[in-house]
Each structure stands twice: as structure tokens, then as C-alpha cells.
Amino acid sequence: MTRETARLLITCPDREGIIAAVAGFVARYRGNILEADQHSDPHEGEFYMRVEVELDGFSLGRETFAAAWEEISEPFDMRWRVYWGNEVKRMAILVSKESHCLNDLLWRWRTGELPVEIAFVAGNHADHAEQVEACGISYQHLPVTPETREQQEARLLSLLRDESVDVIVLARYMQILSANVVDAYRERIINIHHSFLPAFAGPRPYHQAWERGVKIIGATSHYVTEALDQGPIIAQATTHVGHRDTVDDLVRKGRDLERVVLATAVRQHIEDKILVSGNKTVVFD
């Protein structure tokens, strides 16, 4: 049976009494803690915590939580946010020509593995319109050229705001987003790329890897920042390759990794299991 929950994420300077204070607060308002996880970073002196509280019986709600929570958050100098699990996040997917990550996300969404609402899919090519619309999802064709880039990005921002999008997923979207989009959705844009960067930067990374005779290939999912492919890493995976593998084998294995790693990162984000610390993440999974 699914329980509706509130998920509380906390970052603050590490000191004694934080866990006791949080647990005492939840108990005082008749809450039942279903999950609690924490991490202390001695190097940075920071404390991270994720608490999931059952809403049934909890006497605080969206309108009353913040004022009550001040008695805990202020003394401990907390940066915090709370997500109410009875509200489903709205996701937009951006895609270019390659469809393997898009197909995987749509399949996981249809089977209920990713409990989100897909507000729309947008692509700089029209290739995937029929497939997406067959799922009952709007497809927005936003072709990008040097002359239209600024106009199309303004259209994209308008769509994101009109559709109340919470998280953007770049499913092998091969366009660079400007600072306007990154700033508006900071720590809410998830990208996927091969893990060869920076060793195999640029086009045809699997061909470069094959030419170098690599023994491991990988994929990395991260939050998007202004620095290209340098944002906080959420999830990674690798697989072995051998001397008999062709370039096509590397591409196939790489696509498999990209699908799984991107889906993992999206799931961790929508379940509110990620805290960002500088250019690193704390992932409670």
C-alpha cells in the first residue's frame, strides 16, 4: 500500500543534536518517520539529512510547516526544502535525433516506474513527434539554428513556465542551453553523456575509444551548469569491452549504459534523494 509522505531535505553546519532535534520535532507534531538518512562531511564540516514523514496523522501541512519548522531550522542554520509526496512532479524531455534514452524514459513512465507527469517532449528535429504523440504527450518541434537559437530558447522557456515544469531531462539533447535556462532551473536539469570526457571530448567518442583500445566504457548523468558537462554528478556506470568488440559494439553497450544511468538519475531526483554540495552531490539511495 502506497503511503503519502513529506520528504524533508536538510543541509547545515555539522554539530551535535541535529538528528535528535529533527526526530523530536516530527514526534511533537504526531509524525511517523518512514525513512531517515544522513551524512556528515568532516572535510567541509557539513551535515546532510533526508527524512520521509508519513502524512497520515502528521498535524502540519504545506501552509503550516514552514512557520513551525523555524524553531529547528534557525538555531541550526539550516538550508532546507520540503516536498509533499502527494504532488506529482512535472517533467519535460528534450531530445535531438537519437531516441534510445527517450524511448527508455517513455517506457518507464508508461509502466509506472517513473511516477511523473510528462508535460511535453521538445526536439530540435521532428523525428520523434509521431511516437511521442501516440503516447498522448505533446511534441514541440523547436528547430535550432544560429539565427533562431535565441528565439527558440525563449519559446522553450515560455513552454516550461506555462506547463509548470519541475524538472527538465536532456535525453541526448545535442544543443547547449544558455545561462537563462540554466539559472531558471538550477539543479533541475539532468543530462546524460558518455564518461569519456575529457579524454574523448568532441564528436564520435566511441570511435576514439575504440581506436585507443579502451577496456572500460561508461556513462554519466549530472545536473547542468554553465560549464559544459562539468555539473554535479548524480549517477555513473561502466561496462567492460574487449579486443573483439567493434565500434558498433561499443556504441550498443554505451547506449545501454546511457539509458540505465539517465533513468537512475531521474528516479533519484523525483524521489528527492539528492542534495547538492558545491560541485558534488550527496545521493541517498
N, C-alpha and C positions, 0 to 999 in steps of 0.2 A: 504494500500500500504506500503510495507516494505521500509524503508529508510536506506541507508548505513551510518554508523556513525563511528566516532573515540571515543573511551572510554578512558578517562584520569583518572588515579588513583594517588592521592597525599597524602603523609604523611609529616608533618613538625611541627616544634615548633609552638604552638598557639600564634598568635599575631594579632593585628589589620590590616585590609586592604587586607587580603588574598583573600576573595571572590571577592572584587572589582577588584583586580589585575587580577584574572583569567578571570572574565567576560569581563574586558576591553581588555585583550589580544585576546580573541576569537572574540570580536566585531571588533577589529582592522584588523583582517585577514578575515573579512566578514563571520564569522561563526555564525551558528544559534544553540543555546543551546537547546536541546530537553529535557534533564533531568539534574538536578543538586541536589546533596545531600551532606550533610556534618555533621560532628560530632566533638565536642570539648570534650576532656577528661581532666577535671581540675586536676585530681589526677596525671596524667602523664605529663600534660602540652603539650599534643599533639593535632594536628588538622588533621582530615581525610576528604578527599573530593573525590567524583566521579562525573565527568562531561561527558555527552554524547553530542557530537557535530555532527550535520548533515554534511556529506562530500560534498554534492551538494552545490557549491558556496564557500566552505572553500578554501582559497588560499594556505594553507600549506598541505603537504603530507608527506609520510614516509621519503623521502630523505631530506626534508627541515624543518621538525617540530623541531627536537632537537636543532639545532643552534638558531632558533628564540626563543624557549622556555627558553633558558638560561637567558634571561633578567628578567624572572619571577622566575625561579627555584633557581637561585643562591642567590639573595637577601633574599629569604625566607627560604633558606637552605632546599629545598625540596628533598625528595626521591620520585621518580615518575616513572611511566611507562605508555605507551600508547598502546592501541590495536586497530588495524584497522579492523573494523567490516566486511569489505568485504573479509576477510581472515578467513576461517573456521578452527577451531581448530581440531587437530588430536588426537584421544583418543585410548588408549589401555586398554583392560579389562583383569584382572587376576582373575581366578576362580579356585575353588577346586571342591568338589563333589556337594555341594548344589547349586541349579540352580535358586532359586527364584529371586535373585537380578539380575542375568544375564538375565533371561527371561524378567524382567521388563524393563531393560535398552534397550534391543533389540526392545521391543515393542514400547517404547517411541521414539527410533531412527527411526523406520520404519514409524511411524505416523508423524514425523517431529517435535515432541515436544522437542527433544534434537538435535539442529542443529549442529551436529559434523560429522566428518568423523571417522569411526571406523577403525583404521589401522589394528588391528588384535585382536583376543582373544587368550590368552595363559592360559593353565591349567596344573597343576601337575598331572591331571588324563585325560584320553582320553574320558570321558563320554559325553562331550558336542560337540564333533567335528562335528557330522552329523548335528545337529541342527544349529550350527553356520555357517557351510559351505553352508547350504540351504539358508542362507540369503545373500550369496555372499561375506562372510567375511572369511579371512584366520584364521584357527585354528592351533595354535602351541602347540604341546604336549611337555611339559618340565618336565618330572618326576624328583622329588627331593628326594634324599636320603642323608644320612650323607656323603656318598662317592662322590656323584655327585653335591652337593649343589653349590660349588664354580664354577664348570664348567657350570652348567645350568644358574647360575646368570650371568655369562659372556655372555652366549648366549642371555639371555634376554636383557642385556644392548646393545648388538650389534643390536638386532632387534629394540629396541626403537630408537636408533640413526639412523639406516638405514631407518626407516619408519618416521623419523622426528616427533616423538610423542610429543605432547604438555602437555598432562595430562594422568595420569595413575589412573584407578579406580580399587580398590580391591573389587570385588563383592563376598564377603565371601571367599576370598583367605586365606587359613589357613597356610601360610608359612610366616616366618619373613624375611623381606628384610634387607639386610646388609646396612652398612653405605655408601657403594659405590653407591648403587642405590638411597638411601635417599638424599645423597649430590648432586647427579647429577640432581635430580628432586625435590628439596626442595620446599615446598608449592605447589607442583603439583601432589602429590599422595594423593588420597582420599580414606579413609577406612570407613567401617561400622561395628559397633558391638552393642551388647545389652548394655543397660545402667546400668547393674547390677554392673559393675566394679567400685570400687574394692571390693564391698561387696560380689559379687558372682563370683569371679575370677575362672579361670580354666574350666574344662570340665563340660558339662551338666548344664549350668547356669539356664535353665528353670526348671529343676528338683529341683535344690537348692532353687529357688524362690518358687516353689510350696510347698516344704517341710516347708518353713518358713511362708507360708500363706500370701504372699505379696498381696497388694491391687492395686498396680500400677506396670506395666512393661513399658520398654521404649527402645529406640534405639538412638544411637548417631553416627553422621558422623563427621570425623575430618581429618585434614591433618596428614600425617605420619611423625614422627620424630624418632630419635634413641631410645627414651624412649617408650617402648611398650604401645600403647593405651593411651598415655599421650599428644598427639599433640593438636594444637589449634582446638577447637570445631567449626564446621560450622553450623550444624543443629541438632535438637533433637525433639523427640515427645514421648508422653506417652499415655497409654490407661489403663482404669480400668479393673481389674479382680475381680472375686467374688469367694465365697467359693464353688460354684458348678463347677467352671472351673477345668478341668483336666489338667494334664501335656500337653496332646495333644492340648488342647485349648490354653494354654499359648504359645506353640510353634507356633501355627497357627497365633495367634494375634501378636506375636513377628515378624514373617516373614512379615506380612502385614506392620508393622511399619518400618522394615528394608528397604523394597522396597521403600516406600514413602520418608523416610528420606534420603536415599542414592541418589535417583533421585533429590530431592530438592537441596542437596549439589552440585551435579554435575551441575545442571542448574545454580545455583548461581555462580559457578566457571567459566563456559564457557561464562556467560554473564558479567564477570569481575566485580562482585559486592562485592568482598571480599578483605579486607585489613588485614594483619596480624600484630598484635602488641604484641611482646613478645610471650607469650603462649595463647593469646586471639585473637579473630577476631572481626573486625567491618564488619558487613554484611548489605549492603544497599539493602533492598528488599521491 
